Amino acid sequence: MATSKTYKFNEAERDLSDFNYAYSLLPKEHKEFDFREDCIANYKEGHPEEFDYVSIITKKKYTAGVTFRAKCSFEKFGAPLIVFTDDVSPNEKGTLIYELHFEVVAWEKGCNVWHVAPNPGAERPVKSSLIAFSGFSIEPNEIADISVTIKKQNGRPCRLEVSINGHNFGCENIDIPEEFHIGITACEGANKFYEFSIEE
């Protein structure tokens, strides 16, 4: 039987105890979300130009067959996204860092799916490869409802099925891990998250 859990990020229902803050190799500072009455955001109220890169992932790991969904928005432009990874470890300060990971990103011209891998010794510490794109318009402050299902193919997880505001597409990648943490990231603009749900 399928089980599901929904995390509401409004003030009355907000509970992040099933998540850890964790970060890719990109941000130099490791900030936390700003708590609002109706959401969590990566900037202080009234200062969307001063946004941070903020990410949380589940403490629990999941496997193929899971569907995860985020309701989010951005102000003028942005990249609120769903992230999943099994490549997580603490740095010297105890902050969780994820290296190889996948991102399903809402932005003003549609949805991108990125494969992001470490890039040691390079000026940019990660190498991002676009593995899928669906083009459509997302307006500023419009709710982007992103749903991602990871499915098995040929006996192992390798297929993503993505739905965002009625637009559906999919892709495959051999690096999708057997087990993974899942979560959300706010970056590249002023982003808000209202809800996150997981269905197994």
N, C-alpha and C positions, 0 to 999 in steps of 0.2 A: 504494500500500500504506500502510495506517495505521501511524503510528509513535507510540510512547508512552514517557513517562518518568515515573518515580515518585520523589519526594523523600521520604525517611524522615527524621523529625526526632528520632530517638533519638540518644543520644550516639555510638554506634558508627558510624552511617551518615550523620549530619547533614552537609550541605553546602549552604550558602546562596549559593554563588558565582554562580548563575544569576539571583539576585534583587538588587534594590536596596530599601533602606528608603525608603518614601515615605508621605506623609500627606495626609489631607484638610485642609480649612481649619479644622476644629474643634479639634484638640488644640493647646494652647498650648506644651506641651513635646513634644519628639520623642525618645521613648525607643526602646530596642531590646528584643528578646525576651530573656527569662531562659531559659538553657539548662538542661534537666533530663535525667535519665538516659533517660527514655522519650518526651520531647516538648519543645516550646518553649511558653512561657507568658508572660502579660503581667503577672506579679506574682512577687514573691519567695516562695520556699517558706515556707509557714506564715503568710503575710500576704495572704490573698485579698482583704481589705478595701482594700488599697493597690494597686489595679490601674491599669495605664496603657493608653492608646490606642496600639497598635503595629500597623504594617502593612508588608508587603513585597509588591513586584510584580516580575514577570519583566522582565529586561532586554530580552528578545526580544518582538516583537509577533506576534500571532496573528490569524487571519481566521476567517470563518464556516466551520462544519464542525468546529471544535475542541470537545472536551469536557474540562472540568476538574473535579476532584473533590478534596474536602478531608474528612479525618476529624478531628473536633474534639469538644470537650466544654466544659461550663461548670459551675461549682460550685453556686451556689444559683439564680442567674439569669444571663443573659448574652446576648451577641450575637456569637458567633464567626461570621465571614462570609467569603464569596468576593466579591472586588471585581474589576471590570474597567473600564478607562479608556484613552483615547488623549490625554487632556488633562493632560499632565504637563510640568512645567518646574521648574527650581531657583529657590529664593528667594534673597534677598540673602546668606544664609549658605551657599548651595550645597545646602541640603536640598531633596530632590524633593517637590513639592507637586502633588497632583492635584485638579482642580476638578470639571468635569462627570464623573460616574461612576455606576456601577450597583453595587448590593449585593444579594447573596442571603444572607439572614440566618437562622440557626437560633436559636430562643429557646424558652422553656418552653411556649409555646402554639402552636408550629408553625414556619412559615417565611414570612418576608416578602421581597418583592423591591422595592427602593427605587430610584428615579431621583433622584439628588442633584445639584443644580445650584448654582453660586455665587449668592449673594444680596447683592450689594454695597451697603454703607451700612446694612444692617440689623443689629440687635443679634445675631442668630444669622447667622453668615457663609454658611450654606448653606440652601437650601430643599429639603426632602425630600418626595417625592411617592410614596405607596404605589401601585405598579402591579400587584401581585399578592399574594395571601395564601392559604396552605393551613393549615387549623387541625387540630392534633393535639397530643398531649402529648410533650414531651421531658423526661425526668427529669434531675435533677442528676447529673452525672458519667456519664450515658449517652453512648455514642459517637454523635454525629450524623454521618452519612455523606452529605455534600451533593454532588450531581452536577449540573453545568450544561452544556448544549449550546447553542451559538449557531448558528442556522440562517438561511439566506436565504429570503426570501419576496418575490416580485415583483422578483427580481434583485438584492436587497441585503440585508445582515444586518438583521433586525428582530425575530426571534423567539427567545425563550428557552424551553428545555425543562428543567424542574427536577425532580430526584428526590431525596428525602431520607427515608431509613429506610423505603423502600417506598411513600412517598406521592409521586404524580406530578402535576404541573400545568405550565402554561405561560402565556406572555403575550407581547405584542408592544409594541415602542416604536420610533418613527421615529428617535430619537436614538442608537440603537446604532451605534457607528462601524464603518467598514470594517475597520480594524485596531485592535488594542487590546493593552495589557499586562494580565496577569491575576495575581491574587495573593490574599492572605488578610489579614484584619484581626481583631484582638482588641480588643473594647471593651465598655463598659457592663456590666462584671462581670469576674470571674476566669475567664479562658478558657485552654484548652490546644489545641494543634494537634499531631497525631501524624504526619500524612502529607498530601502534596499530589501529585496526578498530573495529567498533561496528555496527551491523545490527539488526534493530528491525523489 
